[in-house]
Amino acid sequence: MSQQETHGFQTEVKQLLHLMIHSLYSNKEIFLRELVSNAADAVDKLRYLALTNDALYEGDGELRVRISADKEKGTVTIEDNGVGMTRDGVIEHLGTIAKSGTADFFKNLSGESSKDSQLIGQFGVGFYSAFIVAKKVTVRTRAAGHKADEAVLWESEGEGNFTVENITKATRGTEITLHLRDEEKEFADDWRLRSIITKYSDHISVPVEMWQEGTPESDDADGEKIPATEGSWKVMNKATALWMRNKADISDEEYQEFYKHISHDYTDALMWSHNRVEGKQEYTSLLYIPAKAPWDMWNRDRKHGLKLFVQRVFIMDDAEQFMPSYLRFVQGLIDSNDLPLNVSREILQDNHVTKAMRTGITKRVLGMLEKLAKDDAEKYQQFWAEFGQVLKEGPAEDFANRERIAGLLRFASTHTGSAAPTVSLDDYISRMKEGQTKIYYIVADSHEAAANSPHLELLRKKDIEVLLMSERVDEWLINHLAEYKDKQLHSVTRGDLELGELEDASEKEAQEKLEQESVALVERIKAALGSAVADVKVTSRLTDTPACVVAGDGEMSTQMIKLMQAAGQSVPEVKPTFEINPAHPLVSRLNDLQDEAAFTDWSNLLLQQAQLSEKGSLVDPSAFIKLMNQMLLANMK
């Protein structure tokens, strides 16, 4: 196994290397932030593993990261005495990108440097950022607890392959040496490296050290001897856990850099909340709302959750038990004083301390979002554009906070005349007509289909606002959000419109008269359509359209059927209720037709038109076209 082996990079790694070298040139110094961050993670992981096996320390419990430079050779070395890697680990971690959906991610890249650099930042650059400044990278590593001769040397020029061979390394941990490109030699300067560490790594709780040269013996101005000093490793960062420091002592820049450290995001966070809880439970939380959605937010295999620390000891990366799924975009950490140091995912699952902390943290995030919505509507719209569809999962998942989540939702509306989802349920309620008891909404395939639906005609005429929903998740949301602040949400495509006091006595009288006059027509259409419909009624919702189809109370809506079918669920056949508008010229002429065959054709044509308007598609479009052509020909004679 000691011989040198050459391996090819995974295709995605080649693409990432090429893009980073060409797209991230404007911010080259982030390579040091990424490599120091990885080294600090390796130290944290060793500290955690040593809780149950302190032999892994190998007599050296002073954990740290060291950075050194050689100006003459043009190299920078980042070394840690953390957990290290085995040969298999090196091949796996330094030759592939272990993220599901990476191929899809690369399809989204545009080839435009400025746009791609943002996307790569969301993807996380990590170890490969070394190639932004290095023409060659050498890694020497030995896993903690393994023999000195089980160390590994990994080397690559970042082109298409890398080499791996076994070596002897006396100490555990990883040492990465960057052989800088000629034009990047500025990074071999000690002062330059120090300034980058201060800028990016001050918040890391692991000491980041640099070598400080000793000074020879000398005389001061008074002729007094100044003794010589020996060279030594000096800590360059504060090396205290940022979240344990006083909020007043932490600058916005430090909070933002810490966010980038834990999230591997390339852009600043939108907002954050730093909080210490004392009482029954004692814990500190530092929670961030990102400005941009991660590229793989809808990937089912994507890990999410908070970093968990217990008494400042790192335990795990993605403790999802502290954050409900509909808040999976939240980044940050939690540091508990009440959980045991040997806590596992299984223990977290049913732990009463975990549940209490999850409740507290969920309320804190919702409070952050409520404050943002109240104080800065524009910034909240920026958040909504990125994460609104995820937040809509909340009412189904979190019954206890359903009302608070509902207050954070935003929709398009007939009031604004825009497709932008800017209207809150509170906005809607504030504009409700006197006597209005319901919040009216429609769910359709697109905003245009919702905004132009015939179901809105009467409501438009009465100037009653309707919420326009067209996202796939909306039907799911509305099935779990029956009311808000004692106002029922009512679909304009279902059952009766239930206008209540919004309909005056004369209108009710006219509607009842129309229904009585149309009894014979309704029965005739029922007979013509037979089993194609559940029922035929005179409509109360149309003014300019001849007919529409509606779902009966308690029946599945068109959108819910589509949602179930898209998820691979079999759905029983649902027959629509067909509503006709006798005041429309087409329907009144239909009433005068004596030819029963023609009457049946016209009834079918109106039904299929209504279904097309409601569903956006027909089961048999060719039959509809054939019928339409037949009717056109008959009327051209």
N, C-alpha and C positions, 0 to 999 in steps of 0.2 A: 504493500500500500504506500510505500515511501516514494515511489517514482512519481515524476511529474505527469499530470494529466491535463489535457486541454479540453475545455467545454465551450460550447456555443451559448451565447446569451439567448434567452427567450425573445421571440420577435418583439413583444411589447417593450422589453428593456432596450433593445436597439432603437426603437422609435423614441422612447423617453430620453435616452442619452442624446440623440440627435437634436430633439426639440429643446432640451435644456441648454445645450451648448449654444444654440442659435436664438433661443427666445428669452432666456433669463439673464442675458449679459448686462442688463441695466442695474441689476442688484446682485452682483457676484458674491458679495460678502456673506450672503445667507448660507453658503456652504459650511461656514464655521458654526453658525447657529444650529444647523441640522445635525452635524457630526457631534457637536458637544451635547445636544439634546439626546441623541442615540446613546452616547456614552453614559450620560446621567441615567437613562432608562436601564442600561445594563447593570449599573451599580445598584439601582433601586431593586432590580429583580434578584440580585445576589443577596441583598439584605433580607428580602422576603424568604428566599429559599433557606437561608441560614437560620431562620427562626426554628426550623425543625431539624437542621443538620449543620451545627456550627463548625464542623470539620471543613466545610467549604471555604471558610476564611483562610485556611492553611497558615494560621499564625499571623496573618496580616489583616486586622480588622479596621485599619485606617483607610476608609474608602474615599476615592478621589478621582478626578480627571486631570491629566497633565497635558499641556500644550507646549511644544518647543519648535523652534525654526532654525534652519541652517542657511544663512544668506549665500555662502559660497556654493553650496550644492543646489540651492533653490528648492528646498523642501520644507514642508510643514508637517509635524507629527502630532496626532491626537491620540493619547493613550489613556486607558482606564484599567482599573483592577476590579472590574465587575464580573459578570457571569461568564463571559467568553462564549466561544462556539466550537462545536465539534466539526469534523470534516464534512459530514452530511449536512450539518446546519449551515456551513459556509456555502456549499453548493446551492442549497435551497434558498437561503436568504440573500445571497449576493449574485445570484444568476437569474432569479425569477422575480416577478412582482406578484406576491401572493394575495391578490385581490380579485374577487369574482367580478366578472363583467368588464375586465380591462379592455377586451377587444372592442366592446361597444363604446367604451370611453374614448378610445383612439379614433373611432369613426366620427366622433363629434368635433375633432380638431379641424380647424379651418385653414391652417397654413399661414394665418396672419399672426405675426409675432406677439403683438400687444394682447390680442384676444386669447391666444393659446397660453401665454404666460399666466393669465388669471386661472385658466382651467387646470393647468399643471399644478398651480398653487393649491387648488382645491383637492387635487388628486394626492398631493403629498410627495415631495421630492426626495426626502430622506438621504440615504447613503449615496445615491447616484449624483447628488448635487456636487460631490467631490470633483466630477469631471467638468464642471463649469470652469474651474481654474487649473485642473491638473491634466497633464498629457499622459501620465501614468499613475496608477494608484497601487500601493502595496499594503496588504493587510497581513499582520501576524497575530494569531489568536490561539488561546488555549482555554478550553472549558473548565470551569471550577470543578475540582474533584477528580480531574483526569491527570494522567502522568505527564511529566515534562516532555517526553518524546512523542506525545499524542497531539502536539500543537500542529497548526496548519498555516501554510503560506499561500495567500491568494494574490494574484497579480493580473492586472489588465491595463490596456491602453484605451479602453472604452470604445473599441471599434466593433468587433463582432464576436470576440471570444475572451476567455480568461483561463489562467492556469492555476492548478491546485497541487500542492505537494506537502507531505508531512515533514515537519521540522522539530527541533527541540527548543522549548521556551521555558525558562525556569519559573516565570511568574504567570499566574492566571490572568485572564482579561484579554483585551484587544488593543492593538497598536496599529493605527492607520497612518501611512506616510504618503503625502501628496507630492509628486514630482511636478512642480509648477511649470506651466507654459512660460516661454520667455517674456511674453507681454504681461504676465501676472506675478512677476517677482516681487511686487510691492507687498504681497502677503507673507513674504519671508522676513518681514521687518517686525521686530518685537513690539515696537510702539504701536504699529498698525493692528497687530493681533490683540494687544491689550485693549485698545479702544473698541474693537468689535466685541470682545468678551464683556466689557462693561455695558455696552449697548444692548446686547442680546441675551446674556446669560447671568445677569445679576440676580435674577429671581430663583435660579436653580438651587435646590437645597444641598446639592453635592458640591464640595469645594472644587473650584476650577483653578489649577495652579500653573504658574509659569516660573521658569528658572530666573533667578536674579543673581547676576555675577557678583562675586566678592570684590572688595576694594583693598589695595595695598596700603601699608602703613604710610601716613603722611603727616605734615606739620600744618597747624592752623595759623592764622595771621599773627598770633602772639608767640609762635614758636613752640606751642604745646604739641606733643605727639598725639595723633589720632590713630588708635590701634587698627590693624587690618581686620577686615570682616571676611568671613567665608561665604562662598556662593551657596544659595539655598532655594528651595521651592517656596514661592510665596502665593498665598490665596488671592485671586484677582476679583472674585465676586463676593457678594454679601454672605452667600452660602447658608442662608436661613430660609426656611419654607415661607414663601411670600404670603401664603394664606394665613400664617400665624402672626404676621406683623400687624401693627395698628393701621387701620384704613387711612388715617390722616397722614401716615408716613409713606404711603405708596402713591406714586405719580400715575397719571393715565398711561404714560408711555410704558411704565413697568407692567401695568395690568395688560396692556395690549401685547407686549412681548411674551408675557406668561401665557396668554391665550394661544399665541402662535406655537409656543413650545408644546402645549398639551394637545392642540388640535391638528398641528402640522398644516394649518391653513396659511395661505400666502397673504391674505388681506386682513385688515383690522376687524374686530368684532363690532357688532352694531351697538350692544350695550352689555352691562354685566351687573351682578349683585354679589357683594361680599358680606357674609353674615355669620355671626357667632351665636349659637343657641345654647342657653343654659337653663337648667331646671331638671325635669324628669330625664330628659336625654341631653347629653352634651355633645355637640358637634359643630364643626365649622364648614360652611359651604361657600364655594366660589363658582358662580354659574354665569355662563356666557351665552348670549343669543348671537349666532353668526350673522354676518351681513349677506352672505351668499349660501344658497343650499349646496350641500356636497353633491358631487356629480352622481353618486350612487344612492341617493336618498330612497329611491323606490325599489332598490335591490333587496330581495327578501333575505339574502345571506349576509347583508351588511350588519356588522356589529355596531351597537350603539350603547350608550350608557355613560355613567360618570366614572372617573378614576376614583378608586377607593383607597383611602389611607386610614390606618388605625394607629392613633397616637404617633402620627407623622411617619409611620412605616408604610411604604407602598405595598398594597395587597393585590390589586388587580386593575386592569385597564378599562374594562367595559362592564361595570356593575349595573346591568339594566334594571335590577330590582328597585332602584331608587327613583326611576323616572318612567312614567307611563309611556306607552308606545307613541301616542299622539304628540308627545313632546320630545321625540327622538332626535330632533335637531339641536337640542340644548347640549352644550359642551361644558366641561368643568370638572370639579372634584368635590369630594366630601371627605372630611377627616373626623372620624368618630372616636370618642373616648370610651364608649360603652360596649363596642363589639370586641370579641376575643381576637387576638393576633392570628390565631390559626383558622380564622373564619373561611368557609368555602362557599361556593355558589349555592350548594344544597342547603347549608345552614341559613344563608341569607333569605332563601325562598319563603320560609315560614316563620321567620324571626319577628317577634312583636316590636323589637327596637327598629328593625328595618322598615316595618309597616308605618310606624310613627314618623320616621324620618322621611319616608316617601310622601306621606301626607303633607308634612311641613314644606318639603322642597317643591312639591307640585303647586301648593298655594303661593309660594314665593315667586315661581315663574309666572303664574297667572297674574299675580300682583304687578310684576315687572311689565308685562304686556299691557295691562290696564293703564298703568301710569304712562307708558309710551303712547298709547292711543289717545289719552286725555291731553298730554302735554305737547305732543308733536305728531299731528295727523299725517303729515307728509312722510315722516320717518316710519310711521306705522304702516303706511301703504307700501313702503319699500319692503318691510318685513312680510306683509301679507302676500305680496307678489311672489316671494320666495317660498314661504312656508304655510300659506293659507290652506292649501289642499290637505296638508297633514293635520292641521288644527281641526279641520272639519270631521276628523275621525273621533274627536273628543267626546261629544255627547253620547255616542254609542258605547264608549269604553269607560267613561268616568261619570257615573250617575250622580255622585255626590257633588261634583263641580259643574254639572250640566248647564245651570243658569249662567255661571260666570263665563264658561267657554262660549255660550251662545251670544253673550254680550260682546265678545271679541270678534265674532264672525262679520264678514263684509260681503255684500251682494251688489249686483247691478240692479237697477230699478227703472220702472217707467217714469219715475219722477225726474231722474237725471238725464234720460235720453242718451246715455253713454253705455258702452260695454264694460267700462271700468268698474270693478266691484268696490265701491266706496261707501255704500249705505249700510249702516248698522241697524240692528233691530230696534234700538232706542231711537235712532233717527226716524225710522218708519212710524213708530208709535207716536212720536211727537207731532207727526203730520196727519194722523188718522182723522177721518171725518167725524163730526159729532154723531153719536149713535153707532159708530163702527165698533164691532167687538172682535173682529178677526183680522189676522195678518194674512193677506192674500199672496200666493206665490204660484209660479209655474215652473216645471222642470222640463227642459227640451234638449234636443241633440246639440243645438248651437245657440248662441246669443240671438242670432237673427231669427231662428225658428221660434224662440221664446217671445221675442219682441213683436213679431208679426203674427202671432197665433190668433186665430179667430176667437178663441176663448176669452180674449181680453176686450172684445169690442164693447160690450155693455159697461164694463168697468172703466174703460177709457172715456166713454160718453159721460159717465157720472164723475169723472176725474178722481177715481179711486186708485191709489198707488198699488202696483203689483211688483213683487220681487221676482227678478228674472234669473233663473238658475240653469246652467248648461254644462257643468262639470260632471264627470262620471260619478264622483263621490256624493253629489248633491242628493240623489234619491235615497241613498243609504243614510245620509245625515238626517234628512227630513223624516225618515221612518223612526228616528230615535229622538226627535225634537218636536213633540206634539204641541207644546205651548211655551210661551216666554212671557214672564210677568203677568200671568193670568190671562193672556191673550192667545187664543188658539191659532195655530198656523193652518190655513185652509187652502187646498189646491183648487185652482180655477178649472182644472180638467176633470174633476171628480164630483160625482153626485150633484146635489143642488148647490147653487152659489151661496145660499144662506145669507142674503143681504140684510135681513132683519129690518131695522129702522131706516136703513138707507133706501128702502123701497117705499114710496108713499102709497097711500090708499088707492089713488086713481090708477097708478101703474099696476098694482096688484089686481084691481078690478079688470083692467084691460087684458092682463095676462090670462086671468081665469076665463074671460069671454072668448079669447083666441083659442084656448084649449078646448072649450066646449064646441066651438065652431069647427074645430079640426079633428074631432073624434073619428069621423068616417075616414078622413085621409090617413090618419095614424093607423087605423085598423087595416086599411088597404095596403099601406107600405109594409106593415108587419107581415101580412099574408104574402106579399111579393118577395120579401127578403128571407122569410122563413127562418131556418136555423142559423143564418149568417149573423144574426144579432140577438142579444139577450132581451132587448126591449126597444120600443120606439116611443119618443116623447116629443112634445112641443118644447122648444128651447126657451130659456129665459136669459141666455147669455149672448145671443148673436143679434147683430143689427144689420151687418152688410154681407154676411155669408149665408148660403142656403142651408148648410147642415154641418154638424160636427159629431165626433164620437167622444164619449166620456166613459171613465171607469166607474162602476157602481161602488157604493160604500162597502168597504171591507174587501174589495177586489184589488188584485195587483195592478199597479199602473203600468203604462207602456214602458217607462224608463226602468222600473224595477224588473220587468220581464227581460229587457235587454241586458241589464246588469247580471241577472242570474244566468242567462244564456252565455254571456261572455266568460263567466266563471265556470262554464261547463256543466251547469245544473239543468236538468230537464224541467220544463215548465208546463203545467197542464194548460190546455187551450182555454183562453179567456175571451168570451164573446163580449163585444162592446155594447153599450147603450147608445142608440142612434138618435140624436136630437135634430129635429127639423125646424126651420124658420119659415112658417107659413106666409110671413109678410114679404119674403123675397120673391121676385118675379118668377124665378125658375120653379119654385115650389108651388106657387099659385097656378102656374100653367100646367104643372104636373097634375094638379087636382082636377083640371078640366079634361085630361086625356081619357078617351073612351077605350082606346086600343089597349087591352091588358098586357099584350106582349111588349109594346112600346113602354107602357107604364113600368113594367118590371125592369126593362133595360135602363130607364132613366133613374129608377130607385137604386139600382146597382151602381150606376155611374156616380151618383151623389154620395153613396156610401164609400166607394173606393176613393173618391176625391177627399172625403173627410179623413179616411184612414191614412192616405198619403200625407195630408197636412199634419196629422197627429204623430205618425210614426216616422215619417221621412222615407218610408219604403213600403212596398207591398209584397205579399207572399208570391203573387203571380203577376208581375208587371206586364208581361206580354199579353195576358188576357185583358188587362185594363186598356192597353193600347188598341187591341183588336176591337173592344167594345166602343172605345172613343171614336175610332175611325168609322165604324159602322154607323154610329149616331151622326157623325158629320156628313157622311154620304147621304143618309136618309133625309137630312135637312137641306141638302144642296139640290135635291130633286125638285 
